[in-house]
Amino acid sequence: MREYPIKAQRYIAPGATTRSAGAVIALSLRFAKNNVAPPADSLMEPEDLTWKCEYSTTETVMSLHSTDIQVTYDFICPWCWIGEENLERALAASGFSTDRQMTFLPYQLNPDMPISGMDRKAYRSGKFGSWARSQAMDAQVAHAGKAVGLEFDYKRVEKTPNTLAAHRLVWREQQTGRDACLLVKAIFKGYFGDGRDIGDLNVLADIAAEIGRDREAIVDFLNTDEGTAEVLKLEARAKASGVRSVPSIQIADDVISGAQPTGIIVQILKRSQAA
């Protein structure tokens, strides 16, 4: 197994296996409590400080072509926004081929969230024991985001949304053959940066229109069930294949677990190019 020259704990999650085309790499950065925040919408205990939002089960991997990148994510997870930004920076820094295939795969951390969402203060106060504790966690996440140029403005976020519709919209974008990165980034910014309710269909349509999509067509799509079964199937497949936390970025046969620094991703991108 290849070692990486970083101050991190390298581990292979239970159930992971190695393959001839490359090893499964699952990296988890664990820092002192005064240096990094726990995931704001994680299902883990806040004391478990790691740059990812967890669900459950074990981690395995499926082989991909060397130019394939799969990002398993949820819009409710701040580390997914940070991880996506780090991936974009790594792609630019590594000169990775522009013909690479990047696919975003849905993973709802709160699948039982009401469609209308919940009041964020009430939801997180109950989840983490107090609103003060939630605010402290938000501040730490915002600090981590600012380090990579992302502005988290939790004071503007009033709701914890259901993210199914947002995932359906990204699914639609990818079905049209477009690179979904622009839309994904716009939705993340809309929620974490601007405090918009991304569970609201009209808000999602507005966000899509702001990046040049046909708003009327988006509204028509969102007001159907189209894409729902497909999104749920993709989510079930991710869980069945062993994904247990987000973000999870698979590059060829390597898996990066959590919002890892750009340098780690660059090394794995270069490794996939050399394969």
N, C-alpha and C positions, 0 to 999 in steps of 0.2 A: 504494500500500500504506500502510495506516494505521500511524503510529508510536505507540509506547506510552512514556509518561514514566517509564521505569524504568532502573536501572543494569543493563542486560542486553544481550546480543548478540542481535539479531533476525536470523533467517535463514529462508530458504525451502529446505527440503530438496530434494535432487535429484529431479526428476520432479513436483514440486508445481506446481499451476496455480491461477490465480485464476478466480473465477466472478462473474457479475453479482450474485448474492445476497450476496456477501461474499468476502473473500480467505482463503486458507488461511494461518493464522498458526502458525508453528512457532517457539517461543521456547525458548532454552536459556540458563539462567543459569550463567555460569562465573565462579567467584570464586577468590580467592587460596587456596592450598592450606591455609592455616591457618584458613580461615573455613568451609569446607564439605567434606563427605565425599564420596568416590566411592560409587557404589551398592554395597551390601554383597553383592548377588548378581547383579551386572551381568556381562555377557559382554564388556564393554570392558576395557581396561587400567585399573588403579586410578589411574594418573596423569591420566586423562581425567575431570576433575572436573565432573560435571553431575548435576542432580537427576533422573535417570531410569535405568532399566535397559534396556540395548540388546540387540537380537537381530541382525537384518540386513535388507537390501533397502532400497527407497526409499519415500518417503512421498507419498501422494496423499490425496484426500478424496472422499466421496460426499455429495451434498446431503441435508440433513435439514430437517424442518419447524423453525420458529423455536423451538418449545417442546421439541424433542428434545435429549437429552443422552446421548451414548454414552461409556462409560468402559471402555477396554481396559486390562486389568490382569493381574497374577499375584500370588498370595498370598505368593510367595517374595521379592517385591521390597518392601523397606521404603519406598521412595519412593512406591509405590502407596498405602500406608496414609496417608502424609503428604499425598499428593495428594488422596485421598478426603476427608480432614479439611478441607483447604483449600477443596475444592469445596463441602462442606456449609456451611462458614462463609460462603462467598461467596453461596450461595443465600439464606441468612438475611439477610445484609447488604444484598443487592440487592433484596429483596422479590420475587424471581422467582416467577412464577405457580406455585401449588401443583399445578396440573394438568399440569405438565411431565412428559414421558415420559423417565425415566432408565433406561437399559439397561446392564448390566454384561456385557462381552464377554471371553471367556477368551483368555489368551495365555501358554502355558507357556514359561517361560524355560529350564527344564530338562526338555524332553519325554522325554529318555532316562533320567531318574532312575528307579532301581528302584522298584517299587510300595511296597516296605517302607521306602524312603528310604535315607539313608546317615548314618553318624556325622558330625555337623557338623564336629567338629574335624579329622577325617581328610580330609573332602571339601574344606573351605576351606583347609586347610594345603597340600593339593596344588594347588588352584586358584590361590592367591595367593602361593605360595612358602614361607610359614611361618605358624604359628599366631599369632605375635606381630603380624605384619602384619595378619592378619584381625581380631585383637582391637582394633588401633588403628583400623581402619576401622569396626568395630562401635561404638566409643566415639564417633566422629564422627557416625555416623548417629543414635545415641541422643541426642546433643546437639541435632541438628537436629529430632528428634522432640519433645524436651522443649520446644522453643521454641513448638510449636503444641499443647502439652498432651497429647502422647502419650508413654507410658512404655514404652521398649524395655528389656527385661531379658534380654540375651543369655546371661547366666550360667545361665539356666534352660532354654535351648534346647539340646537334646542331639542332635537330628536335623535334617538338611535333608530335607524331605519331598517326595514326589511330590504334585503339587497337582491331579491330574485329578479325584479324587473330590470335592474341595472345589469345583471348578468345576462339576461335575455337580450338586452340591447347590444352588448358586446358580442354575443353569439351571432346576432343578425349582421353586425359589422363584418365579422369574419366570414360569414356565409356569402357576402358580396365580393369577397376576395380582397378587401381592403386590409391594410395594416392597422390593427386596432389600437396601437400604442397611443395615438393622439386622443382617441375617445376615452381610453382607460385613464390617461393622465388628467383629462378634463373632468371626469367624474370624481376622481380622487380630490382634485383641487376644489371642485364644487362643494364637496362635503367637508373635508378637513380645513380647507383654506377660507371658504366663503360661507360656511354654515348652511348650505342649501340642503333641503330635504330630498335626498336622492331616492327615497322610496315613493315620491310623488311623481306620477307619470308625466305631468305637465312640466315639472322641473327637469326631468330627464330629457324631454323633447326640446326644452330650451337649451340645455347644455349641448345636445347634438347639433341643434341649429347654429349655435355659436361657433362650431368648427366646420360649418359648411354643409351639414346634412339637411335633407328636406324635412322640415318640421312636421308638415301635414302627414307625410308618409310614416314618420316615426310615431306620431300620435295614433294613426290607424293601426300600426303594428302593435304598439303597447296595449291597445284596447282589445286585443285578441289574446288567445292562449298560445299563439305560435311561439315556438322556441322553449316553452316551459318543460315539456317532456324531455327535450334534448338536453337542456341545462341540467335537469335532475339526473339524467342518465350519465352525463359527463361527471357530475359530482359523485355519483355512486361508484363510477369506475375509478375515480381518483382514490376514494376511500378503500375500495376493494384491492387496489394495487399497492396500498400501504401508505399513502400520504396521510400524515397525522398532524401536520402543522403547516401554516402559511406565513410568509411566502415560501414556496418550494419551487426552485428553478432547476429544471433538468436540461443539461447541455450534452447532447450525445448520450453517453452512458454515465455521466457524472451528475450527481444531485447536490445542489447547494440548499441547505436548510436554514431559513432565517434571512434577515436583511444583512447579508455579509458585505464587508467593505469592497470597494471597486477592485482593489488589488487582487483579492482572491478570485473574483470573477474573471479578471483579465487572464490570470494564470490558467484557469480551466478552459477559457475560450481558445487560448493559444494551444493548449494541449489537444483540443478537439480539431483544430486546424491541421495539426501535425499528424493526426491519426490517419 
